[in-house]
Amino acid sequence: MRKWTLPLLSLIVLAGCTSVSKDECLQANWQDIGYKHGADGTEYHDGLDALSQCGEYGVSADIAEYKVGYDLGLAVYCEPENGFTLGIQGVSYNGVCNSTAFRKAWQEGNDRYQVQQRLAYIDDRIDDIDRRLKDIRAELNSNQLDNGQQKELYRERKDLEHERKDLRKERALLPLLNKLPSVEISTQW
């Protein structure tokens, strides 16, 4: 089974982006730091929390300059192309972009990511089933089983073959989902 390392790695990287070192505080270009945080998709309040660390070094952050840079960086982050890229990489949508185009692009990318994850799961599961079916065949050919054990293995084999058939059908249909346009449903109450 594949590991969920990419999303976890992304979270670790994003979490590391909001810390500010002593040298950054002492030589700070608040607009550059804000730009970096915005371009990384850091939530504004997380960036401010990082800047508060500068107080430990006796440095007061210029929040107005930080905000100017942050807004400029966020404009780059919130481009729809970036939304699609983040979605297809499995990066969670953190809500910092107030843009329907970004959200739609992220959703399309994330839909494709989900399909790829499901395909990987199906392939892994089919491999597991094939290994177990091979083991069952070997056990059934061993002539060391009583009638109850044989019936149980036959039932398990039938269930696994049925599951494998269903998974193969799903695997054949999933690539079609990557070609379908995303559907946005709006409800008003």
PyMOL commands that set and color helices and strands:
alter all, ss='L'
color gray80, all
select helices_A, chain A and resi 5-17+22-26+30-39+44-57+63-77+80-88+100-140+147-177
alter helices_A, ss='H'
color red, helices_A
deselect
rebuild
show_as cartoon
